[in-house]
Amino acid sequence: DEKVWISYPEYGSRVVLWQQFMDTSVQEHLKTLLGPQAQSEPRPHVVAMPLAGISTLARLSEGYTAGSIKQTIQRVLTIRRVQQMSNRPLRVQEFLGPLSRTAYCWPKDFDDFQKFDFEATGEKALKEARDRDAERNEAEAAKNQKKK
């Protein structure tokens, strides 16, 4: 079996995730609100939140997965909230409560899991064997160098 580690998104990726998930959610709700007659028309691009707010959310969401960010946006950006956006702009504070109720992985827990998996899959033994071979090759190369 092969495993692919998917790390938590870094700051730049989180900014893009917040922007894309918000935009998608707003567009879907607008499509629902405008009805089937408006689906053929091009939808206007709506900026759900200024970049400064998204930047703050990206900083605060360190340690959360993309799924947690998406779940937070789905909880906050309801159809009713999208209807109210013109009168009451989105604020960072609206996302903090729902974000805190999603899955979060503490860095120590993530490191512990990586170490466990490294040993359980046998990768640790393979790495140690490669390291021993490399040391042996270096020692032989040094020995051959002294003979010359």
C-alpha positions in Angstrom: 0.0 0.0 0.0 1.1 3.5 -0.7 0.3 6.4 1.5 0.2 10.1 0.6 0.6 12.6 3.4 -1.7 15.5 2.9 -0.4 18.2 5.2 -2.6 21.0 6.6 -2.8 23.9 4.2 -0.3 26.7 4.7 -1.4 30.4 4.9 -1.5 31.1 1.2 -3.6 28.0 0.5 -6.0 28.8 3.4 -6.5 32.3 1.9 -7.5 30.7 -1.5 -9.7 28.1 0.3 -11.6 30.8 2.2 -12.1 32.9 -0.9 -13.2 30.0 -3.1 -15.5 28.3 -0.6 -17.2 31.6 0.2 -17.6 32.5 -3.5 -19.0 29.1 -4.3 -21.4 29.1 -1.4 -22.7 32.6 -2.2 -23.1 31.8 -5.9 -25.0 28.6 -5.1 -27.4 30.5 -2.8 -27.8 33.3 -5.3 -28.7 30.7 -7.9 -31.3 29.3 -5.5 -32.7 32.7 -4.7 -32.9 34.0 -8.2 -34.7 30.9 -9.5 -34.5 28.9 -12.7 -35.0 31.8 -15.0 -31.8 33.5 -13.9 -29.7 30.3 -14.2 -29.0 30.9 -17.9 -27.8 34.5 -17.2 -24.2 35.0 -16.1 -24.1 35.3 -12.4 -22.5 38.4 -10.9 -19.3 38.0 -9.0 -20.0 38.8 -5.3 -17.2 39.6 -2.9 -18.3 38.0 0.3 -15.7 39.6 2.5 -12.8 42.0 2.0 -9.3 40.5 1.7 -8.3 41.8 5.2 -11.0 39.7 6.7 -10.1 36.6 4.7 -6.5 37.1 5.7 -7.5 37.2 9.3 -9.5 34.0 8.9 -6.6 32.3 7.1 -4.3 33.1 10.1 -6.9 32.0 12.6 -7.6 28.7 10.8 -4.0 27.3 11.1 -4.3 23.6 12.1 -7.6 23.2 10.5 -8.2 21.1 7.4 -9.8 22.3 4.2 -12.9 20.3 5.1 -13.2 22.2 8.4 -13.0 25.5 6.6 -15.7 24.4 4.1 -17.9 23.2 6.9 -17.5 26.5 8.8 -18.5 28.5 5.7 -21.5 26.2 5.1 -22.7 26.8 8.6 -22.3 30.6 8.4 -23.3 31.4 4.8 -26.9 30.2 4.9 -29.4 31.4 2.3 -30.8 33.9 4.8 -27.3 35.2 5.6 -26.5 35.7 1.9 -29.8 37.6 1.5 -28.7 39.9 4.3 -25.1 40.5 3.0 -26.1 43.8 1.2 -27.4 45.3 4.5 -25.0 43.6 6.9 -21.6 42.7 5.6 -19.8 39.6 6.8 -17.5 39.9 9.8 -14.7 37.7 11.0 -16.4 37.1 14.3 -19.3 35.3 12.7 -16.9 32.5 11.6 -15.0 32.0 14.9 -17.7 30.0 16.8 -18.5 27.6 13.9 -14.7 27.2 13.2 -14.0 26.3 16.8 -16.6 23.5 16.6 -14.9 21.8 13.7 -12.1 19.2 13.8 -8.8 20.6 14.8 -5.5 18.7 15.0 -3.0 19.9 17.5 0.6 19.9 16.0 1.8 17.5 18.7 -0.9 15.0 17.9 -0.1 15.2 14.2 3.6 14.7 14.9 2.8 11.7 17.1 0.6 10.1 14.5 3.3 10.6 11.8 5.8 8.9 14.1 3.5 6.0 14.8 2.7 5.5 11.2 6.4 5.7 10.3 7.1 2.8 12.6 4.0 0.8 12.0 4.4 0.7 8.2 8.0 -0.5 8.4 9.3 2.7 6.9 11.5 3.3 9.9 13.3 0.0 9.5 13.8 0.7 5.8 15.3 4.1 6.5 17.6 2.7 9.1 18.8 0.1 6.7 19.4 2.8 4.0 21.3 4.9 6.5 23.5 1.9 7.5 24.3 1.2 3.8 25.1 4.8 3.2 27.5 4.9 6.3 29.1 1.7 5.1 29.6 3.1 1.6 31.1 6.3 3.0 33.5 4.3 5.2 34.6 2.2 2.3 35.1 5.4 0.2 37.2 7.0 3.0 39.2 3.8 3.3 39.8 3.7 -0.4 40.8 7.3 -0.3 43.4 6.7 2.3 45.0 3.8 0.3 45.6 6.2 -2.7 
